[in-house]
Structures are given as C-alpha cells and as structure tokens.
C-alpha cells in the first residue's frame, strides 16, 4: 500500500469538508490510515485535534518517510501515464500537486517528532481506542482501493470498527468506493445492508471534483445510539 502525503486541502476536497467544518467539529477526529499526511499538523493550527493511525507508524520515522517519498515518485510516473484517472493538468498541474505532497510530508515529519501522541500504530479491524472516541472519522484510499487485501468480510469488519470508535451523532467518511482501476466495489449494496442490520446507517454521497466536475462518491456511516460494538474477534 502507498504511504501518501496528502495535505489538509486535499482531505477537504475528497470528503466534501471545509476548514470551518473541521474547526467546528465537537470532538477529536480520526484519520485512518494517516500515512505521511499533513492533516494532524494542519488541523492543530485550526484548533481541531486529529489523531492519525497507521500500521506504518510502528516503523522508524525515516522508514515511513522513505516509503512516502517512494509513493511520491510512483505518483509522478502514474499521473501522466494514466491521465484519465487524475485531474487534468490544465486544472491542477502535476508538479504543483506533487509539491503539495512534499509540503505535507515535511509537516508530518516535524509534527511526528514534536507530537508523537498524535500518531498511533494500529491496523484495521482492531483499533486501540474506546467506543465513541471520535466525533468524525476519515478513511481514504484503503478498504475499497485494495480489494486484494480486504475481502468483503474484512471490509465489513473494518467499517464496523470505524463505526465503533465514532460517537453516535458523528460520522465515518470513506473514500473512494472503487479500486485502483476505478472499478466500483461490486458488493457495496450488500455491505450497506449488513451494516444496517448492525444498526449502522449508510449513505452514498455524490461530490463533484473541483475543476472538471467529475462525480466522486463518499460512503458516510452513522451509528444508532443503541448500536452494539463489534466484537474483537472479527476477522
């Protein structure tokens, strides 16, 4: 899996958020997986507490940064090779986009040293947080992006775990709902039915990508107050 270095503004675009909305969030935010993103550091400047979790954080920081730099090089090759999958350069030049990753990665590196408690080594479907910990949970480019690593059963267990650590009244936002070939998850309806049976509501939101206006989808989950936490024995 790629260790990406997305900045706060890209998170806002991906999930249909704004800086003002993050600032007004009535509790901490979870970023799962966090990678080498700048979100924790940038959100702190807004007065919003974000905790990032990623299995990569079990590695020494130089190793995480090395993997993030490798992902940056891979993106630099992938974007011109498959332009249909990315925003056209006339809307967002590739070099400008990658420089935003460089800035985010620099922020991450400094923040991980200054505030290590903001970065927790963990992997779905088992997160080391109590029930109802977060007011908002964000998960980007993981569960549906890597179907070879996450079976439908594993996806359900992971989504239930994200819902468990998110307080009733809060939301879990997941993007994208397609794989790295832009193929939408073929069993998404079945997953949503299974979530509903466990008292987790779901909504598929349509967003328009800045620039070309192409549709993007975000899966939004919210928990019913009487929801029972998913057991730790989930696969």
Helices and strands as residue ranges (DSSP letters): H 8-15, H 19-23, E 29-32, H 39-46, E 50-53, G 55-58, H 61-81, G 83-85, H 94-114, G 116-118, E 119-120, E 134-140, H 152-164, E 166-175, H 188-197, E 200-208, E 215-223
